[in-house]
Amino acid sequence: MVDRRVVVDQATAEAESLVKRIGEAAECSPLRNALQALSLTGGSSGALAVSTLRGERADNRAWSVDPSRPAIIVGTVDMVGSRLLFSGYGDSRRRRTIHAGLLGQDTLIVNDEAHLTVAFADLLTRLREFTGGQHKLRTMLLSATPRDNKRPSFPADFDANLTNDQFRKRYRAVKRLHLSEHDDAKKEIQRLANEPDRRTIVFVRFPEDAQKIAATIENKHKGTHVPLLTGMQRGWERDQLLEDCVVKRFRAKDAPAAGAEPCWLVATSAGEVGIDLTSDRVVTDLDTADHLLQRFGRLNRFGETEGDAYVVFSPKQISGDKGDAPRLKATLDYLRTLPDASPETLRKLPPSGEALSAEPHFAPLLPWHIDVWSMTSISAKDWPSRPLVEYWLRGDDEKGAPPETYIAWRDDVRDLAKPGVPGSDREDVFDCYPVLAQERLAWHTGRLCDALEKSAYPSEPAILIGADGEIYAGTLRELLEDQRFEYATLVLPPGVGHLDENGMVDWSKSTAGAETNHYDRSATKTRQHWRVAPGEATRATGLRWRYTVRIPAENEDEEGPQWMYFAGDRVGKKPKQGEELLAVHREQVAKVAADLARRVGLGERMVQVFEWAGRWHDAGKARDIWQRAAGSTGGTEALAKSKNLNGRMLGGYRHEMGSVLDAECQLPSDFTEAERDLALYLVSAHHGWARPHFPEQAYDKNAYLRSERAALECARRFGRLQRRYGAWRLAYLDAVFRSADAIASGGA
């Protein structure tokens, strides 16, 4: 986990390089065979899964499909931490338990640059006592600039590394330090930045300042392209940076050739970590020591040249005792003690705590917090007072990072946001076709809401996916009144906001008449969506059909358009679509559930529980109401899957409730009380309900009183199991069973 919004893909690229070597190198065959033997699907999907929860490689769900398959996951505090606490930002209710269980069990979380995320580092330490079980959570904190200088950060024999030429060159790299005081610091930074001198990285605090500096350099040096690296760029444009010809010069480990043209890169703190950049000059505004030391790490990083760091400040920044002034003054006093900024000097002369950025106040983690977060089947609409997890991830608002909102653009929003589209259709769309990291950019929530209210766009349609997973549709004005924007994802129609070539948006600019085909970046090689007009033939595709939404026409007597969504199963993999008999499916899930439980080491008694639950999990689909919705005609065998299930015909009925009613009468006599509880829980919860409740509309209308009693017992059963196993162990068992259902269904 690296907590920076930019270029976490470099870590993913390293992981994928490792996986490729394991898969291809002859000397790795013992390791490859051992990894594949662990996994139910590893033989066909590769020995090791790699997923990124933010960055170019959007969450491909490879890590969550098969719990027995070893995986490397790369993400940020918000993406990993919210999922770990049963509250994955943008996750549907169905996935929250799966993600929490898989991240909280049999996992090592490596928190890189832990000094940037002290609240989360503290949370990880406290979580270890709650995530027990056979394979509990393990954590490792990494930092090049630790806050605690009382304990040794380096081994006693550290200097022995100096015998290595490469290490010595980097450790003693020439990094001259220049302090520049100026009444107008921004103007001085711009002056220094404009000087053509080899490779120059300019660091400033605010994205707007970065844009202005880059534009000024390009205007002064005609024909020059100046890349931007900020936390407010969209993932799509950010991902292209690694292939940018200018950025490649900053990633080269060799000194620039004699006579090479000068080049520039302008960044905010987003460029401090997560990517190997090197330069001959760094020009930076004054920030606290922990930030500056990271920026110095981007100067002569490989010892390939001689570097100069210019730190520019104004007297106003360090005067008084309010805000950051005392810490900036302490930082400046510290910098004045340094002969240079080489790693050797910084190791021997670390900064004091007064020169570091302020720590947030930590929220206490109590057992009742875990209980309420893990009750994932209760919606935020029904439980608005449930604590939001960001305070445990970031600390309090005053000291921690301000809350953010993610923004994406989709071609289907104008249709999906129409009042006649059922909310369940929107939920299914974003479940099968979720917003990817490459589609999103981030804004501080308060600034975004202010900018939208002042813009020309409040009457535009929009969809808001809340941090709690709830989906809201309406005009921007209506959504802004609800104030649910913190850590939510706002999905807009193309053309709402001016999205520039750097992937940054300006809400004050008009896009009337502008080209908007670069807004929707939701498609990938393995997924697509498109609009089908009335009477238009559907297109042929090599991808698996996932969902279709019928949009109401303006005239109710006419047929409206459709949006079709496809993901997974390229041509040649024989996509498993269409109808499947219920009896066949139940037996297949029973077999896979037993196999998967055995592979993750649950023990033979637990294997029997999983097998029995797999056999009964879909029994409720045999009811007439479900079969009619599936298009099954009377007299034919019951279906488990249908190509055109009409969910509206169900009237809210959940087949899991029907399955529990059937299964509770068929429990094996040799099951213990705890095994009976777990077996019925797996049957009831395999689509995300029964944690702890079922809503009334989910009941079997032909067995209403039995359903009511069963729903109450589901809540009691959840409480008993939560006490017995703990929140994360129970969630893990849930995830294993649900994965078995998905694998058996061919939907994994």
C-alpha positions, 0 to 999 in steps of 0.5 A: 500500500502506497498512499499517493494518488499518482503512479502506484502502477509502478509497484504493480509493474514490479509485481507483474514482472515478478509473476512473469518470471515465475511463469516463464523461468525454468528455474522457477518451476518448483515455486510455480508448481507450489503456487499453482497447487494452492489454488483452485483456479491457479492452473488456468489463471496463473500462479499468482494474481496481481490487482491494483485498487487504484491506478492504470490496472483497475481492480480486475477482481483477480485477488477476490475471485479465488481465496485459495489463489495467492495474490499481490494487491496494490492500493492506497489507504482509502481503497484498502482501508475502507474495504478492510473496515467493511466500507469499501468506497464505491463497493456495493453491499454484495462485495463489502463482506468479501473484501473485508474478509479477504483483506483481514485474513491470511494477509500481509499489509505492507504500508509503504511511506507510513509516515504519510499515513500515521492514523492508518498505521496506528489503525493497522496496529490495533486491528491485529488484536481483532483479526484473529484466527488461524491466519490472522492479519499481519502488518509491516510499516515502511518509511524512509523518513520515520517520525520516531528518531529515538529508535534506530532505523538502520541496522548496526552494520549499515556502513558495511553496504558502502563496499557496494559501488551502486549503493555508495554512489546513491548514498553519497550522491551530490545534492547541493542545497540552496535556500532562497528567501523572497517576498514573492515566493511564487514569482521566484519559483517561476523565475528559477523554473524558467531557467533552462538547465538539464532536467528540472522538477518543480514542486509546489503545493497546489495543482493550480500553481502547478498548471500556471508554472507549466503553462508559463514554461511552455510559453517561454520555451516554444515547442516545449512540452511540460508534463504535470503530476498532481493528485487531481489528475484523472487516472487515464491521463495519469497512467499515460505519464510513464510512457510520456517521452519527457517523463522517460527522461526523468526515469532514466538512470543515466546522466543526460547526454552532453548537449541534451535539450532541457526538460521540465516536470511540474508536480505537487506532493503527488510526485514525492513517492510511488515513482522513480524520478530523478533530476539535475535540479529540484525547485521547491516551495517550503514545506515541512521536512518530511515532504522536502526529504521526499522531494530531495529523493527525486534529485540525482536519485541514482547518483548519475549526475550532480544535483542542486536543490533550491528551496524558496520561501517568503518571510511571511510563511515562517512568521507568527505561531499560527497554522504551519508557520512554526513547523515551517520555521523549524524546517528552515532552521533544520535545513540551515544545519545541513551541508547538503541533501545527500542520503548520507547527510539526511541519515546522520542529521534527521529532522526533529519532530517540530519540523515534521507535518502535524499528526492527526488525532486518532479515533479510538477503535472499539468493538462496537465500531466493528460490529456496526460496520460489519452489519453490511446488509443495513443500508445507509438510508436505514442507518444514517448514524453509522460512523463513517470510516474515514476518521479511522483512516485519516484521523480528525478533519482538522489535522488529517487530509480533507475528505475527497470526492471522486469524479468520472464521466459515462455516456450512459448517465443521461439515460440511467439518471432518468426518474423511470429507471429503477434503482435496482437497475443502477445498482446492477449496472455499477456492480457488473460495470464498476467505475475504474480507477482510470476513469476517476479523478479526485477533488477535495469535497468542500471545494468541489461542492462550492465549484459545482454550485457556482458553475453552469451545471447544477441542472445537469443529470448525475449519479452519486455512488455514496461512500456507503455504496448507496446510489442516488440519481437526480440533477446535480442541484438535488444531489448537492442538497443531500450532502453525501459527497464525502468519499463518494463517486460522482458520475457525470455526462460527458461535457459537464466540466472542462476536462483538459489534456492533463486529465484535470477539470475546470468547472468554470469553463464552458464546454459548449461545442467542444469535443467530448469523446475523451470523457468516457474512459470506462471501456477496456480490452475486457469490457464494453458498454453501448446504447442500442436504439429501438429497432437497432440490432445488437452488435457482435462481441467477444465479451460476455454479456453481463446486464441490460437496462431498458430506458423508458421512452418519453411516450409510454406506448413506445419502446425506449433504448437499451444499454448493454454491458459486457465484461470478461470471457474473450472469444475462444474461452467459450463464455458460459451464458444462457440457461442452467438447470437448478439441480445441476447448479446446486450440485456443482456449487456443493462440489466446488465449495467443498474443494475450495474449503479444503484448499484454504485449510478449513478442516474436514468438518467445515468442508462438510458444512460448506458442501451441504450449504452449497447444495441448498444455497439456491433452493429458493429459486425453485419457487414459481415466482422466481421461475416465472421471472426466469422465463421458465415455462410450466412442466420444465425443469427448474432453472438456476440461471436465465439469460433474461431474468426479469427482476421486477416480477420478483417484487423484492423476493429474495431466493436466499430467504426461500432457501433458508426456509427449505434448508432449515428443515434438512439440516444433517442430524450430526451437525453441531449447533455451531455447524448448523448456524454456520451452514444456514448463515452461508445459505442466507448470506451468499448474496450479501443479505442476512448481515444481519437482516432481510427486508420485509419485501424479501419474504416469501409471500406464500410463507409470510409468517415463516419468513418473518420468524426466519428473518429474525433468527437470521439476525440472532444467528449472525450475532452468535457467529460474530461472537464465535468467529470474530468479524473478519473470520466470519467474513472470510468464511462468507467470502470463501463460500461466495467465491465457490458459487461464483466459480461454479457459475462461471461468473468468476 
